[in-house]
Amino acid sequence: MNASSVRDIMVPLSEYPIVDSSATVFDAVIRLDESRRSLDPGRQPYQAALVADKSGKIVGKIGQLAFLRALEPRIHIVEDQDTLDKAGVSESIMQTALDHLEIFHRSFSDMCLGAAAVPVCSIMHPIREHIDVSAPISEVIHQMGVWQTLSVLVMQEGRPVGLVRLSDICDEVTKQMRQTAINADSKD
């Protein structure tokens, strides 16, 4: 059977790793690792976890680049950016200070320890884009290009039901191309 809509290739929300917005990066990393271990063979591994607010609404996602951002010392300073702006500290002065910070000379282990305590809400990517569960695959392909995103929240009747990922679309494209090639060969 060929997939024709987003519903056919999405990962149901019930299978996707989700963390609370008050969780730490460590919580998200552990949840992501656990969900990868429980995947069926042949399934693309998860590269991100979704973030839910206190009411359970999906508000963001935290992926591999966000995990790397948590390792950077800048994340701790950004939390105080309003105060720094009010004090008249310019971006160039901040960059010079960061370049000279001792934190850049910390061990990788120390960097990971510091990042583990960072709240996911401070580094998550907010989710604003979504697509309807019945949308054709061609529409989600187009929208992912327009939105420059690796995954899109899938909605049905105003509530989230899944996530469609670039890796799942690429798998479907590969299957479709193989099937098309087989069909073309059988006609010859």
C-alpha positions in Angstrom: 0.0 0.0 0.0 1.3 3.4 -0.9 1.1 6.2 1.6 -1.1 9.0 0.4 -1.7 11.2 3.4 0.2 12.5 6.4 -1.8 9.9 8.5 0.0 7.1 6.7 3.5 8.2 7.6 3.2 10.1 10.9 4.4 8.9 14.3 1.4 8.8 16.6 1.8 11.1 19.6 1.4 8.2 22.0 4.7 6.7 20.6 6.7 9.9 20.6 8.9 11.0 23.5 7.3 13.9 25.4 8.7 15.8 28.4 7.1 18.4 30.6 8.2 22.0 30.1 9.6 22.0 33.6 11.9 19.1 32.8 15.6 19.4 32.5 17.8 18.6 29.6 18.8 15.4 31.5 15.2 14.4 31.7 14.7 14.9 27.9 17.9 13.1 27.0 16.9 10.1 29.2 13.3 10.1 27.7 14.7 10.3 24.2 17.2 7.4 24.8 14.4 5.2 26.3 12.1 5.8 23.4 14.9 5.0 20.9 15.5 1.7 22.7 11.8 0.7 22.4 11.6 1.3 18.6 10.7 -1.5 16.2 13.6 -2.6 14.1 13.8 -0.7 10.8 12.2 2.4 12.2 14.1 5.7 12.1 15.3 6.7 15.5 13.8 9.7 17.2 16.1 12.8 17.1 13.9 15.1 19.3 11.5 15.1 22.1 8.3 17.1 22.3 7.7 19.5 25.1 4.3 19.8 26.8 3.0 22.5 29.1 1.3 21.9 32.4 -2.1 21.3 30.6 -0.5 18.8 28.3 -0.5 21.1 25.2 2.5 20.5 22.9 4.4 23.8 23.0 7.8 22.9 21.6 10.4 20.4 20.7 14.0 19.8 21.8 16.3 18.2 19.3 20.0 17.5 18.9 21.0 21.1 18.2 19.1 22.3 21.3 21.0 19.7 23.3 24.3 21.2 22.0 23.0 24.7 22.8 22.6 23.6 26.4 26.3 22.9 26.5 27.2 26.4 25.6 27.8 28.9 28.4 25.8 31.5 26.5 22.5 29.7 27.5 23.0 30.7 31.1 23.7 34.3 30.2 20.7 34.6 27.8 18.4 34.0 30.8 19.7 37.3 32.1 19.8 39.1 28.8 17.1 41.6 29.7 19.1 42.7 32.7 22.2 43.0 30.6 20.4 45.0 28.0 19.0 47.4 30.6 22.5 47.9 31.9 23.7 48.9 28.5 26.0 45.8 27.9 26.4 45.5 24.2 26.5 42.3 22.2 30.2 42.8 21.3 31.1 43.3 25.0 29.2 40.1 25.8 30.9 38.2 23.1 34.4 39.4 24.2 33.5 38.3 27.8 32.3 34.9 26.6 35.4 34.4 24.5 37.5 34.9 27.7 35.3 32.9 30.0 36.9 30.1 31.9 33.8 28.0 31.2 35.2 27.4 27.6 38.1 25.6 29.2 36.0 23.2 31.2 36.1 19.5 30.5 33.5 17.9 28.4 32.2 16.1 31.5 31.7 19.3 33.3 30.0 20.8 30.3 27.5 17.9 30.2 27.0 18.1 34.0 26.0 21.8 33.6 23.8 21.2 30.6 21.9 18.4 32.4 20.3 20.9 34.7 19.2 23.4 32.0 15.4 23.6 31.8 14.1 22.4 28.4 11.8 25.5 28.2 14.9 27.7 27.9 16.3 25.9 24.8 13.3 24.3 23.1 12.1 25.3 19.7 8.5 26.6 20.0 6.1 24.7 17.7 3.9 27.0 15.7 3.5 25.1 12.5 1.1 22.1 12.1 -0.6 20.2 9.4 -3.9 18.4 9.2 -3.8 14.6 9.5 -5.6 14.2 6.1 -3.2 16.5 4.2 -1.5 14.8 1.2 2.2 14.0 1.6 3.0 16.5 -1.2 1.6 19.3 1.0 3.7 18.4 4.0 6.8 18.1 1.8 6.1 21.6 0.5 5.4 23.0 4.0 8.5 21.5 5.5 10.5 23.3 2.9 8.7 26.6 3.5 9.0 26.3 7.2 12.6 24.9 7.2 11.8 22.3 9.8 12.6 18.6 10.2 9.2 17.7 11.7 5.7 19.0 11.8 3.0 18.5 14.4 0.0 16.7 13.0 -3.5 17.8 14.0 -6.9 16.3 13.8 -10.0 18.4 14.8 -7.8 20.9 16.6 -5.8 18.5 18.7 -2.3 17.0 18.1 -2.3 13.4 17.1 1.2 12.8 15.8 4.4 14.1 14.3 5.6 13.7 10.7 9.3 13.7 10.4 11.6 14.4 7.5 13.2 10.9 7.9 9.7 9.3 7.5 9.1 11.3 4.4 12.4 10.3 2.9 11.7 6.6 3.7 8.4 7.0 1.9 10.0 8.7 -1.1 12.6 5.8 -1.3 9.8 3.2 -1.2 7.8 5.0 -3.8 10.8 5.4 -6.1 11.7 1.7 -5.8 8.1 0.7 -6.5 8.0 3.0 -9.5 11.2 1.5 -10.8 9.9 -2.1 -10.3 6.7 -1.2 -12.1 8.6 0.4 -15.0 10.9 -2.7 -15.3 7.9 -5.0 -15.4 6.3 -3.1 -18.3 9.5 -3.5 -20.4 
